[in-house]
Amino acid sequence: MTNSRFDKSRLPSRHVTEGPARAPHRSYFYAMGITEQEIHAPWVGVATCWNEAAPCNIALNRQAQSVKQGVKKGGGCPREFTTITVTDGIAMGHEGMRSSLASRDAIADTVELTMRGHCYDALVGLAGCDKSLPGMMMAMVRLNVPSVFIYGGSILPGKLNGRDVVVQDVFEAVGQHQAGNLSDAELDILERVACPSAGACGGQYTANTMACVSEAIGLALPNSSGMPAPYESRDQYGMASGEAVMALIERNIRARDIVTRKSLENAARVVACTGGSTNGGLHLPAIAHEAGIDFDLFDVCDIFRDTPYFVNLRPGGDYVAKDLYEAGGVPVVMRELRRAGLIHEDCITATGRTMGEELDRVDREVDGKVIHPVATPLSGTGGVVGLKGNLAPDGAIVKVAGMKPEDQVFTGPARVFEGEEQAFAAVQKRDYAEGDVIVIRNEGPAGGPGMREMLATTAALSGQGMGKKVALITDGRFSGATRGFCVGHVGPEAAHGGPIALLKDGDMITIDAISGEISVALSDDELARRKGDWGGARPTDYAAGALWKYAQLVGGARWGAVTHPGAAKETHVYMDQ
């Protein structure tokens, strides 16, 4: 029994469903109630990152059911499976954060292994938290199967004293509490109301940034990323995504047909114009790597530099993801970019239509509050800026969304810390001075290991009212919720002998986000002398297990902190086996 719409002889699932030799395999399928017609249809993996760790992922299990209905409606056989998630909000501020970035690659690896092992023909991936979004998209591009991505949706904002509050407010309230400006009772009330529903953090932090990327890059259906997680009407997007992947199978449109150099540039535009997370500069190169495309941090930052910032979202602005959705979402944002000639319109999308054709269907105008006209932006350059200099030959990145130009240049003496805990303890005790450049090193992908985010430290500084009075640089990362003059991804990292490893207290550092400079007032000879005296990477306690393995494999942040050679070295194409 066959479905004439699909040529099963060309699909991977034939290896487990077709011919007399696969009778044992089919007996397993009958045991699960799969019908003969379904066995001989295309098989679609429906992958979720559902778990009970945090609200980001708690609705994914339910949402997957609507995807499966869409796959069935489109003539396919859906097979649901789950993978891990490490949720940054829970992992933040302690050793657990070392697992976060490593989880991105573990997600990609486990989805790949599940798809390969069971010979699924296509993938619909649902993800809800920071690293799960790029991890799922990386798996799609790595496998190069027909793929549709769907975001689990953002959390609704909390309300306190008539204003919207989000989890960023709680992190910053810890600093206010330490400074004696917030009582125990006030902190207790805030923590109880800040997160009132399922969904990922509501500002333009990493999850919502990468959700916007999923649409801009073409892997997600238009406007599918915007609707908050609690809205059951999200099921319409799930159903449509399941049907869409069946159309992609029929037309043999694969993930690498969608993810191209041009679509990556479109995605970087959207990160910039929305004041998105600096982590976009890490994940876009990693997705590109899976397609064999050279697209590193400098390429991303070149696009950031000439993209206007015109979407007013927290943490640099005033609004949250729900507001962006109600203002028309990513399609309206991208139409504004098109008006400025900043979108490649010929990129194919998960709908089977081009990005230009999709934008032709948008009939909403900007609201002027959440989405400003591109002709009158909040600032003329992107909300995220790349830096380079003798302190970061392989680059660094800083979010400047919401910062005034006069606050984007900083020179001060280094105050060096050998890890986040040491720095956080000093900040708690106010053991630093106004005008310092706080340096947190040994937190890179390999040296951490795990390239932790420094939100606890930066939020404490903001809570103490010092966010504009000091700067902070690190070879680690920052949360999308970070505010202040905070430079991350400094490369090469300290563990690889980068200049950040050679800094001493008092060295004068200059950060200039307008010119794109990050430098230390040391001569090349002095840096070379210090390199000769350098004692090597700091030992860590992670001498076994997953984090040890990650540290051995991971590359520099400039190229996305990836852990394998990528499609450029590929000699075996899964879909064509």
C-alpha positions as a Python dict, from the first residue, in 0.01 Angstrom:
ca = {
    (1, 'M'): (0, 0, 0),
    (2, 'T'): (162, 327, -109),
    (3, 'N'): (84, 697, -113),
    (4, 'S'): (123, 829, -469),
    (5, 'R'): (226, 1176, -343),
    (6, 'F'): (551, 1042, -201),
    (7, 'D'): (828, 832, -355),
    (8, 'K'): (912, 602, -65),
    (9, 'S'): (1203, 450, -259),
    (10, 'R'): (1393, 775, -210),
    (11, 'L'): (1322, 822, 161),
    (12, 'P'): (1533, 692, 452),
    (13, 'S'): (1234, 524, 618),
    (14, 'R'): (1231, 261, 342),
    (15, 'H'): (1515, 93, 533),
    (16, 'V'): (1278, 9, 819),
    (17, 'T'): (938, -26, 647),
    (18, 'E'): (977, -178, 300),
    (19, 'G'): (1029, -532, 173),
    (20, 'P'): (1022, -882, 324),
    (21, 'A'): (1348, -829, 517),
    (22, 'R'): (1178, -559, 725),
    (23, 'A'): (898, -780, 853),
    (24, 'P'): (1051, -784, 1206),
    (25, 'H'): (1062, -404, 1205),
    (26, 'R'): (700, -382, 1091),
    (27, 'S'): (595, -617, 1370),
    (28, 'Y'): (723, -361, 1619),
    (29, 'F'): (522, -91, 1446),
    (30, 'Y'): (202, -296, 1451),
    (31, 'A'): (262, -348, 1824),
    (32, 'M'): (226, 30, 1870),
    (33, 'G'): (-102, 48, 1678),
    (34, 'I'): (50, 189, 1360),
    (35, 'T'): (-161, 99, 1057),
    (36, 'E'): (-38, -55, 733),
    (37, 'Q'): (-107, 272, 551),
    (38, 'E'): (94, 469, 807),
    (39, 'I'): (386, 226, 791),
    (40, 'H'): (425, 289, 420),
    (41, 'A'): (386, 666, 448),
    (42, 'P'): (676, 907, 509),
    (43, 'W'): (793, 902, 873),
    (44, 'V'): (831, 1235, 1047),
    (45, 'G'): (1023, 1282, 1369),
    (46, 'V'): (840, 1521, 1603),
    (47, 'A'): (1111, 1622, 1848),
    (48, 'T'): (1048, 1822, 2162),
    (49, 'C'): (1264, 1950, 2442),
    (50, 'W'): (986, 1895, 2693),
    (51, 'N'): (1081, 1860, 3057),
    (52, 'E'): (971, 1974, 3401),
    (53, 'A'): (1275, 2192, 3469),
    (54, 'A'): (1116, 2528, 3398),
    (55, 'P'): (812, 2697, 3241),
    (56, 'C'): (995, 2739, 2907),
    (57, 'N'): (944, 2377, 2812),
    (58, 'I'): (641, 2268, 3011),
    (59, 'A'): (389, 2323, 2727),
    (60, 'L'): (589, 2151, 2452),
    (61, 'N'): (448, 1805, 2514),
    (62, 'R'): (92, 1929, 2458),
    (63, 'Q'): (190, 2139, 2157),
    (64, 'A'): (352, 1838, 1990),
    (65, 'Q'): (14, 1670, 1966),
    (66, 'S'): (-115, 1936, 1727),
    (67, 'V'): (198, 1893, 1513),
    (68, 'K'): (130, 1520, 1492),
    (69, 'Q'): (-226, 1588, 1380),
    (70, 'G'): (-91, 1811, 1104),
    (71, 'V'): (155, 1543, 989),
    (72, 'K'): (-127, 1286, 976),
    (73, 'K'): (-350, 1529, 788),
    (74, 'G'): (-68, 1576, 537),
    (75, 'G'): (-32, 1203, 480),
    (76, 'G'): (261, 1122, 708),
    (77, 'C'): (335, 903, 1007),
    (78, 'P'): (449, 1117, 1303),
    (79, 'R'): (681, 969, 1567),
    (80, 'E'): (729, 1180, 1877),
    (81, 'F'): (1051, 1179, 2077),
    (82, 'T'): (1213, 1405, 2332),
    (83, 'T'): (1561, 1531, 2402),
    (84, 'I'): (1723, 1714, 2690),
    (85, 'T'): (1712, 2079, 2785),
    (86, 'V'): (1926, 2268, 3032),
    (87, 'T'): (1729, 2579, 3120),
    (88, 'D'): (1950, 2883, 3167),
    (89, 'G'): (1725, 3057, 3416),
    (90, 'I'): (1761, 2761, 3653),
    (91, 'A'): (2129, 2702, 3573),
    (92, 'M'): (2217, 3070, 3616),
    (93, 'G'): (2463, 3189, 3879),
    (94, 'H'): (2616, 2857, 3984),
    (95, 'E'): (2806, 2556, 3851),
    (96, 'G'): (2501, 2434, 3660),
    (97, 'M'): (2557, 2703, 3397),
    (98, 'R'): (2856, 2505, 3272),
    (99, 'S'): (2607, 2257, 3128),
    (100, 'S'): (2412, 2514, 2929),
    (101, 'L'): (2609, 2568, 2609),
    (102, 'A'): (2721, 2205, 2604),
    (103, 'S'): (2352, 2111, 2605),
    (104, 'R'): (2304, 2288, 2270),
    (105, 'D'): (2539, 2044, 2101),
    (106, 'A'): (2402, 1750, 2300),
    (107, 'I'): (2054, 1838, 2173),
    (108, 'A'): (2177, 1847, 1814),
    (109, 'D'): (2365, 1521, 1865),
    (110, 'T'): (2074, 1334, 2025),
    (111, 'V'): (1823, 1449, 1765),
    (112, 'E'): (2066, 1345, 1491),
    (113, 'L'): (2118, 1003, 1648),
    (114, 'T'): (1746, 944, 1696),
    (115, 'M'): (1667, 1043, 1339),
    (116, 'R'): (1950, 831, 1195),
    (117, 'G'): (1880, 530, 1414),
    (118, 'H'): (1512, 512, 1320),
    (119, 'C'): (1543, 637, 960),
    (120, 'Y'): (1294, 922, 987),
    (121, 'D'): (1238, 1119, 668),
    (122, 'A'): (1172, 1467, 805),
    (123, 'L'): (1175, 1664, 1128),
    (124, 'V'): (946, 1903, 1307),
    (125, 'G'): (1130, 2036, 1610),
    (126, 'L'): (973, 2214, 1908),
    (127, 'A'): (1193, 2404, 2151),
    (128, 'G'): (1134, 2653, 2428),
    (129, 'C'): (1455, 2757, 2605),
    (130, 'D'): (1775, 2933, 2506),
    (131, 'K'): (2005, 2654, 2382),
    (132, 'S'): (1729, 2421, 2270),
    (133, 'L'): (1633, 2651, 1983),
    (134, 'P'): (1974, 2663, 1808),
    (135, 'G'): (2036, 2299, 1905),
    (136, 'M'): (1721, 2189, 1726),
    (137, 'M'): (1794, 2405, 1421),
    (138, 'M'): (2152, 2273, 1410),
    (139, 'A'): (2017, 1917, 1398),
    (140, 'M'): (1786, 2006, 1109),
    (141, 'V'): (2068, 2155, 904),
    (142, 'R'): (2314, 1879, 997),
    (143, 'L'): (2074, 1606, 882),
    (144, 'N'): (1956, 1816, 586),
    (145, 'V'): (1607, 1668, 599),
    (146, 'P'): (1283, 1852, 520),
    (147, 'S'): (1237, 2045, 844),
    (148, 'V'): (1005, 2288, 1019),
    (149, 'F'): (1092, 2454, 1349),
    (150, 'I'): (829, 2571, 1596),
    (151, 'Y'): (889, 2774, 1910),
    (152, 'G'): (700, 2685, 2225),
    (153, 'G'): (613, 3050, 2286),
    (154, 'S'): (699, 3313, 2542),
    (155, 'I'): (577, 3357, 2897),
    (156, 'L'): (318, 3620, 2980),
    (157, 'P'): (451, 3920, 3174),
    (158, 'G'): (377, 3945, 3544),
    (159, 'K'): (215, 4251, 3696),
    (160, 'L'): (329, 4444, 4002),
    (161, 'N'): (205, 4787, 4103),
    (162, 'G'): (53, 4838, 3760),
    (163, 'R'): (361, 4761, 3551),
    (164, 'D'): (485, 4457, 3362),
    (165, 'V'): (758, 4259, 3534),
    (166, 'V'): (975, 3974, 3406),
    (167, 'V'): (1241, 3745, 3550),
    (168, 'Q'): (1511, 4003, 3467),
    (169, 'D'): (1351, 4226, 3730),
    (170, 'V'): (1395, 3950, 3987),
    (171, 'F'): (1764, 3903, 3906),
    (172, 'E'): (1819, 4278, 3935),
    (173, 'A'): (1611, 4290, 4254),
    (174, 'V'): (1868, 4060, 4417),
    (175, 'G'): (2125, 4336, 4370),
    (176, 'Q'): (1882, 4596, 4508),
    (177, 'H'): (1819, 4370, 4808),
    (178, 'Q'): (2192, 4332, 4870),
    (179, 'A'): (2230, 4708, 4852),
    (180, 'G'): (1960, 4748, 5117),
    (181, 'N'): (1714, 4914, 4880),
    (182, 'L'): (1460, 4631, 4878),
    (183, 'S'): (1312, 4448, 5175),
    (184, 'D'): (1273, 4073, 5217),
    (185, 'A'): (897, 4112, 5181),
    (186, 'E'): (922, 4315, 4858),
    (187, 'L'): (1158, 4058, 4705),
    (188, 'D'): (922, 3780, 4813),
    (189, 'I'): (626, 3946, 4642),
    (190, 'L'): (820, 4010, 4319),
    (191, 'E'): (945, 3652, 4286),
    (192, 'R'): (588, 3522, 4322),
    (193, 'V'): (437, 3735, 4043),
    (194, 'A'): (716, 3775, 3786),
    (195, 'C'): (651, 3448, 3599),
    (196, 'P'): (276, 3381, 3581),
    (197, 'S'): (252, 3118, 3303),
    (198, 'A'): (419, 2861, 3082),
    (199, 'G'): (666, 2991, 2826),
    (200, 'A'): (1018, 3123, 2780),
    (201, 'C'): (1144, 3449, 2931),
    (202, 'G'): (947, 3734, 2781),
    (203, 'G'): (1208, 3994, 2686),
    (204, 'Q'): (1431, 3987, 2378),
    (205, 'Y'): (1663, 3749, 2556),
    (206, 'T'): (1821, 3446, 2390),
    (207, 'A'): (1506, 3233, 2353),
    (208, 'N'): (1298, 3503, 2186),
    (209, 'T'): (1597, 3620, 1985),
    (210, 'M'): (1648, 3272, 1842),
    (211, 'A'): (1273, 3234, 1792),
    (212, 'C'): (1286, 3545, 1573),
    (213, 'V'): (1587, 3388, 1397),
    (214, 'S'): (1385, 3074, 1322),
    (215, 'E'): (1137, 3282, 1121),
    (216, 'A'): (1395, 3508, 960),
    (217, 'I'): (1612, 3217, 852),
    (218, 'G'): (1306, 3048, 701),
    (219, 'L'): (1284, 2729, 911),
    (220, 'A'): (968, 2838, 1096),
    (221, 'L'): (632, 2942, 956),
    (222, 'P'): (572, 3319, 945),
    (223, 'N'): (458, 3467, 1278),
    (224, 'S'): (472, 3127, 1448),
    (225, 'S'): (724, 3245, 1707),
    (226, 'G'): (522, 3530, 1851),
    (227, 'M'): (213, 3390, 2018),
    (228, 'P'): (260, 3335, 2395),
    (229, 'A'): (287, 2977, 2516),
    (230, 'P'): (-40, 2967, 2716),
    (231, 'Y'): (-255, 3054, 2414),
    (232, 'E'): (-416, 2733, 2298),
    (233, 'S'): (-456, 2894, 1958),
    (234, 'R'): (-85, 2808, 1916),
    (235, 'D'): (-221, 2469, 1813),
    (236, 'Q'): (-304, 2621, 1475),
    (237, 'Y'): (68, 2680, 1419),
    (238, 'G'): (145, 2324, 1529),
    (239, 'M'): (-109, 2180, 1288),
    (240, 'A'): (17, 2403, 1007),
    (241, 'S'): (380, 2307, 1078),
    (242, 'G'): (295, 1938, 1053),
    (243, 'E'): (120, 1992, 722),
    (244, 'A'): (404, 2214, 597),
    (245, 'V'): (672, 1951, 653),
    (246, 'M'): (473, 1705, 442),
    (247, 'A'): (467, 1956, 157),
    (248, 'L'): (845, 1997, 193),
    (249, 'I'): (892, 1619, 166),
    (250, 'E'): (677, 1613, -148),
    (251, 'R'): (883, 1892, -306),
    (252, 'N'): (1216, 1762, -166),
    (253, 'I'): (1293, 2098, -4),
    (254, 'R'): (1555, 2032, 261),
    (255, 'A'): (1698, 2233, 549),
    (256, 'R'): (2009, 2342, 357),
    (257, 'D'): (1790, 2468, 73),
    (258, 'I'): (1645, 2706, 332),
    (259, 'V'): (1955, 2785, 543),
    (260, 'T'): (2191, 2965, 306),
    (261, 'R'): (2437, 3249, 338),
    (262, 'K'): (2160, 3491, 243),
    (263, 'S'): (1911, 3354, 496),
    (264, 'L'): (2176, 3370, 769),
    (265, 'E'): (2226, 3736, 682),
    (266, 'N'): (1849, 3790, 707),
    (267, 'A'): (1854, 3630, 1050),
    (268, 'A'): (2143, 3848, 1167),
    (269, 'R'): (1950, 4157, 1053),
    (270, 'V'): (1657, 4060, 1273),
    (271, 'V'): (1882, 4000, 1576),
    (272, 'A'): (2031, 4346, 1528),
    (273, 'C'): (1714, 4545, 1465),
    (274, 'T'): (1536, 4391, 1765),
    (275, 'G'): (1826, 4450, 2007),
    (276, 'G'): (1855, 4074, 2044),
    (277, 'S'): (2082, 3866, 2261),
    (278, 'T'): (2459, 3864, 2207),
    (279, 'N'): (2419, 3486, 2194),
    (280, 'G'): (2288, 3531, 1842),
    (281, 'G'): (2652, 3598, 1751),
    (282, 'L'): (2739, 3254, 1884),
    (283, 'H'): (2450, 3047, 1750),
    (284, 'L'): (2431, 3182, 1392),
    (285, 'P'): (2790, 3073, 1313),
    (286, 'A'): (2712, 2733, 1468),
    (287, 'I'): (2406, 2687, 1246),
    (288, 'A'): (2610, 2800, 945),
    (289, 'H'): (2878, 2544, 1033),
    (290, 'E'): (2622, 2265, 1004),
    (291, 'A'): (2556, 2375, 646),
    (292, 'G'): (2926, 2410, 558),
    (293, 'I'): (2893, 2789, 528),
    (294, 'D'): (3173, 3018, 649),
    (295, 'F'): (2988, 3272, 861),
    (296, 'D'): (3176, 3369, 1176),
    (297, 'L'): (3135, 3633, 1446),
    (298, 'F'): (3291, 3903, 1229),
    (299, 'D'): (3046, 3832, 946),
    (300, 'V'): (2757, 3855, 1192),
    (301, 'C'): (2890, 4179, 1338),
    (302, 'D'): (2939, 4337, 995),
    (303, 'I'): (2564, 4299, 948),
    (304, 'F'): (2489, 4424, 1299),
    (305, 'R'): (2693, 4738, 1229),
    (306, 'D'): (2484, 4860, 936),
    (307, 'T'): (2142, 4749, 1056),
    (308, 'P'): (1920, 5009, 1226),
    (309, 'Y'): (1779, 4922, 1569),
    (310, 'F'): (1406, 4996, 1563),
    (311, 'V'): (1221, 4737, 1777),
    (312, 'N'): (1170, 4853, 2134),
    (313, 'L'): (1205, 4537, 2343),
    (314, 'R'): (1345, 4462, 2685),
    (315, 'P'): (1610, 4457, 2821),
    (316, 'G'): (1727, 4761, 2628),
    (317, 'G'): (1375, 4885, 2564),
    (318, 'D'): (1028, 4877, 2713),
    (319, 'Y'): (822, 4589, 2573),
    (320, 'V'): (804, 4209, 2584),
    (321, 'A'): (741, 3931, 2331),
    (322, 'K'): (364, 3939, 2377),
    (323, 'D'): (367, 4307, 2277),
    (324, 'L'): (573, 4231, 1966),
    (325, 'Y'): (325, 3961, 1867),
    (326, 'E'): (32, 4198, 1910),
    (327, 'A'): (215, 4458, 1698),
    (328, 'G'): (246, 4212, 1408),
    (329, 'G'): (554, 4013, 1501),
    (330, 'V'): (858, 3923, 1293),
    (331, 'P'): (681, 3960, 956),
    (332, 'V'): (618, 4331, 1020),
    (333, 'V'): (977, 4373, 1141),
    (334, 'M'): (1113, 4205, 827),
    (335, 'R'): (891, 4411, 602),
    (336, 'E'): (1045, 4723, 755),
    (337, 'L'): (1391, 4581, 688),
    (338, 'R'): (1285, 4519, 328),
    (339, 'R'): (1181, 4882, 295),
    (340, 'A'): (1541, 4973, 376),
    (341, 'G'): (1673, 4722, 123),
    (342, 'L'): (1817, 4501, 397),
    (343, 'I'): (1645, 4166, 324),
    (344, 'H'): (1733, 3898, 70),
    (345, 'E'): (1390, 3824, -74),
    (346, 'D'): (1478, 3519, -284),
    (347, 'C'): (1542, 3286, 11),
    (348, 'I'): (1309, 2986, 21),
    (349, 'T'): (1114, 2930, 345),
    (350, 'A'): (936, 2642, 520),
    (351, 'T'): (615, 2742, 343),
    (352, 'G'): (774, 2660, 7),
    (353, 'R'): (743, 3027, -88),
    (354, 'T'): (1024, 3283, -94),
    (355, 'M'): (1076, 3535, 182),
    (356, 'G'): (974, 3810, -60),
    (357, 'E'): (648, 3633, -138),
    (358, 'E'): (579, 3593, 234),
    (359, 'L'): (646, 3961, 302),
    (360, 'D'): (412, 4055, 17),
    (361, 'R'): (134, 3894, 223),
    (362, 'V'): (196, 4118, 527),
    (363, 'D'): (-66, 4392, 558),
    (364, 'R'): (6, 4527, 909),
    (365, 'E'): (176, 4864, 959),
    (366, 'V'): (420, 4947, 1237),
    (367, 'D'): (262, 5065, 1560),
    (368, 'G'): (534, 5322, 1639),
    (369, 'K'): (571, 5200, 1997),
    (370, 'V'): (698, 4844, 1984),
    (371, 'I'): (803, 4848, 1617),
    (372, 'H'): (924, 5187, 1497),
    (373, 'P'): (950, 5277, 1129),
    (374, 'V'): (1287, 5175, 987),
    (375, 'A'): (1319, 5530, 854),
    (376, 'T'): (1311, 5670, 1209),
    (377, 'P'): (1489, 5403, 1416),
    (378, 'L'): (1583, 5408, 1782),
    (379, 'S'): (1944, 5418, 1662),
    (380, 'G'): (2114, 5392, 1327),
    (381, 'T'): (2316, 5083, 1409),
    (382, 'G'): (2222, 4743, 1548),
    (383, 'G'): (2153, 4677, 1913),
    (384, 'V'): (2451, 4436, 1921),
    (385, 'V'): (2804, 4540, 1820),
    (386, 'G'): (3121, 4345, 1739),
    (387, 'L'): (3458, 4448, 1877),
    (388, 'K'): (3816, 4368, 1779),
    (389, 'G'): (4162, 4472, 1895),
    (390, 'N'): (4478, 4355, 2066),
    (391, 'L'): (4270, 4229, 2359),
    (392, 'A'): (4040, 4025, 2133),
    (393, 'P'): (4205, 3930, 1801),
    (394, 'D'): (3925, 3678, 1740),
    (395, 'G'): (3659, 3929, 1834),
    (396, 'A'): (3414, 4006, 2110),
    (397, 'I'): (3054, 4122, 2127),
    (398, 'V'): (2851, 4374, 2327),
    (399, 'K'): (2483, 4466, 2341),
    (400, 'V'): (2430, 4843, 2320),
    (401, 'A'): (2052, 4848, 2271),
    (402, 'G'): (1912, 5125, 2487),
    (403, 'M'): (2255, 5276, 2561),
    (404, 'K'): (2331, 5638, 2479),
    (405, 'P'): (2630, 5701, 2249),
    (406, 'E'): (2825, 5870, 2529),
    (407, 'D'): (2792, 5551, 2736),
    (408, 'Q'): (2939, 5335, 2459),
    (409, 'V'): (3303, 5435, 2516),
    (410, 'F'): (3482, 5334, 2834),
    (411, 'T'): (3845, 5343, 2948),
    (412, 'G'): (3952, 5219, 3287),
    (413, 'P'): (4191, 4998, 3485),
    (414, 'A'): (4147, 4623, 3480),
    (415, 'R'): (4016, 4449, 3791),
    (416, 'V'): (4094, 4086, 3715),
    (417, 'F'): (3904, 3783, 3846),
    (418, 'E'): (3981, 3420, 3771),
    (419, 'G'): (3618, 3311, 3747),
    (420, 'E'): (3258, 3421, 3798),
    (421, 'E'): (3229, 3319, 4163),
    (422, 'Q'): (3530, 3532, 4257),
    (423, 'A'): (3386, 3829, 4070),
    (424, 'F'): (3034, 3789, 4212),
    (425, 'A'): (3170, 3771, 4567),
    (426, 'A'): (3365, 4093, 4509),
    (427, 'V'): (3059, 4267, 4365),
    (428, 'Q'): (2849, 4158, 4663),
    (429, 'K'): (3109, 4312, 4895),
    (430, 'R'): (3147, 4617, 4665),
    (431, 'D'): (3514, 4530, 4639),
    (432, 'Y'): (3559, 4725, 4318),
    (433, 'A'): (3576, 5091, 4223),
    (434, 'E'): (3376, 5316, 3998),
    (435, 'G'): (3556, 5333, 3664),
    (436, 'D'): (3695, 4978, 3682),
    (437, 'V'): (3685, 4735, 3393),
    (438, 'I'): (3593, 4410, 3563),
    (439, 'V'): (3763, 4119, 3385),
    (440, 'I'): (3623, 3767, 3432),
    (441, 'R'): (3841, 3510, 3260),
    (442, 'N'): (3870, 3130, 3245),
    (443, 'E'): (3499, 3113, 3155),
    (444, 'G'): (3532, 3036, 2784),
    (445, 'P'): (3392, 2729, 2606),
    (446, 'A'): (3698, 2514, 2685),
    (447, 'G'): (3835, 2689, 2992),
    (448, 'G'): (3513, 2710, 3190),
    (449, 'P'): (3433, 2460, 3068),
    (450, 'G'): (3100, 2559, 2921),
    (451, 'M'): (3116, 2937, 2859),
    (452, 'R'): (2884, 3037, 3142),
    (453, 'E'): (2661, 3342, 3136),
    (454, 'M'): (2740, 3616, 3387),
    (455, 'L'): (2386, 3738, 3457),
    (456, 'A'): (2413, 3706, 3835),
    (457, 'T'): (2713, 3940, 3838),
    (458, 'T'): (2580, 4191, 3586),
    (459, 'A'): (2236, 4197, 3747),
    (460, 'A'): (2396, 4260, 4087),
    (461, 'L'): (2590, 4553, 3941),
    (462, 'S'): (2271, 4696, 3789),
    (463, 'G'): (2087, 4645, 4115),
    (464, 'Q'): (2362, 4840, 4295),
    (465, 'G'): (2320, 5126, 4048),
    (466, 'M'): (2667, 5067, 3903),
    (467, 'G'): (2569, 4939, 3559),
    (468, 'K'): (2692, 5255, 3386),
    (469, 'K'): (2983, 5322, 3621),
    (470, 'V'): (3186, 5011, 3546),
    (471, 'A'): (3243, 4793, 3241),
    (472, 'L'): (3281, 4417, 3234),
    (473, 'I'): (3462, 4190, 2989),
    (474, 'T'): (3478, 3811, 2981),
    (475, 'D'): (3566, 3514, 2764),
    (476, 'G'): (3236, 3373, 2886),
    (477, 'R'): (2889, 3482, 2777),
    (478, 'F'): (2612, 3711, 2888),
    (479, 'S'): (2246, 3642, 2920),
    (480, 'G'): (2009, 3811, 2678),
    (481, 'A'): (1879, 3984, 2992),
    (482, 'T'): (2212, 4151, 3066),
    (483, 'R'): (2222, 4530, 3078),
    (484, 'G'): (2518, 4765, 3107),
    (485, 'F'): (2848, 4785, 2920),
    (486, 'C'): (2926, 4414, 2921),
    (487, 'V'): (3156, 4257, 2662),
    (488, 'G'): (3145, 3880, 2606),
    (489, 'H'): (3292, 3612, 2379),
    (490, 'V'): (3643, 3765, 2409),
    (491, 'G'): (3861, 3545, 2191),
    (492, 'P'): (4090, 3366, 2196),
    (493, 'E'): (3976, 3264, 2542),
    (494, 'A'): (4212, 3251, 2839),
    (495, 'A'): (4243, 2870, 2824),
    (496, 'H'): (4377, 2903, 2470),
    (497, 'G'): (4632, 3166, 2571),
    (498, 'G'): (4441, 3468, 2443),
    (499, 'P'): (4544, 3817, 2559),
    (500, 'I'): (4270, 3813, 2826),
    (501, 'A'): (4481, 3549, 3004),
    (502, 'L'): (4770, 3794, 3027),
    (503, 'L'): (4593, 4090, 3190),
    (504, 'K'): (4693, 4222, 3532),
    (505, 'D'): (4515, 4454, 3773),
    (506, 'G'): (4562, 4813, 3665),
    (507, 'D'): (4618, 4751, 3293),
    (508, 'M'): (4429, 5024, 3108),
    (509, 'I'): (4154, 4887, 2886),
    (510, 'T'): (3955, 5077, 2624),
    (511, 'I'): (3619, 4961, 2493),
    (512, 'D'): (3470, 5165, 2210),
    (513, 'A'): (3144, 5025, 2075),
    (514, 'I'): (3117, 5311, 1825),
    (515, 'S'): (3446, 5237, 1648),
    (516, 'G'): (3438, 4863, 1731),
    (517, 'E'): (3758, 4859, 1939),
    (518, 'I'): (3862, 4660, 2245),
    (519, 'S'): (4224, 4710, 2342),
    (520, 'V'): (4467, 4715, 2631),
    (521, 'A'): (4743, 4976, 2660),
    (522, 'L'): (5025, 4722, 2629),
    (523, 'S'): (5283, 4694, 2352),
    (524, 'D'): (5312, 4384, 2137),
    (525, 'D'): (5647, 4318, 2303),
    (526, 'E'): (5495, 4333, 2651),
    (527, 'L'): (5212, 4101, 2551),
    (528, 'A'): (5468, 3860, 2400),
    (529, 'R'): (5677, 3873, 2719),
    (530, 'R'): (5373, 3797, 2932),
    (531, 'K'): (5276, 3514, 2698),
    (532, 'G'): (5619, 3364, 2754),
    (533, 'D'): (5565, 3381, 3131),
    (534, 'W'): (5209, 3244, 3111),
    (535, 'G'): (5170, 2922, 3305),
    (536, 'G'): (4906, 2766, 3081),
    (537, 'A'): (4537, 2703, 3120),
    (538, 'R'): (4393, 2697, 3470),
    (539, 'P'): (4316, 2340, 3582),
    (540, 'T'): (3948, 2264, 3638),
    (541, 'D'): (3766, 2004, 3843),
    (542, 'Y'): (3605, 1866, 3526),
    (543, 'A'): (3856, 1591, 3446),
    (544, 'A'): (3595, 1334, 3341),
    (545, 'G'): (3244, 1312, 3206),
    (546, 'A'): (3047, 1518, 2957),
    (547, 'L'): (3207, 1853, 3038),
    (548, 'W'): (3558, 1708, 3001),
    (549, 'K'): (3460, 1566, 2664),
    (550, 'Y'): (3308, 1900, 2561),
    (551, 'A'): (3622, 2092, 2661),
    (552, 'Q'): (3839, 1864, 2447),
    (553, 'L'): (3623, 1910, 2139),
    (554, 'V'): (3494, 2266, 2151),
    (555, 'G'): (3634, 2538, 1926),
    (556, 'G'): (3646, 2914, 1963),
    (557, 'A'): (3345, 3138, 2013),
    (558, 'R'): (3424, 3325, 1690),
    (559, 'W'): (3315, 3017, 1494),
    (560, 'G'): (3019, 2930, 1718),
    (561, 'A'): (3191, 2710, 1981),
    (562, 'V'): (3125, 2401, 1770),
    (563, 'T'): (3234, 2047, 1848),
    (564, 'H'): (3275, 1871, 1512),
    (565, 'P'): (3416, 1949, 1164),
    (566, 'G'): (3078, 2037, 1012),
    (567, 'A'): (2932, 1990, 667),
    (568, 'A'): (3247, 2111, 492),
    (569, 'K'): (3406, 1775, 584),
    (570, 'E'): (3095, 1568, 519),
    (571, 'T'): (3125, 1261, 295),
    (572, 'H'): (2793, 1095, 386),
    (573, 'V'): (2453, 1258, 328),
    (574, 'Y'): (2185, 1111, 554),
    (575, 'M'): (1888, 1178, 323),
    (576, 'D'): (2058, 1011, 27),
    (577, 'Q'): (2170, 692, 202),
}
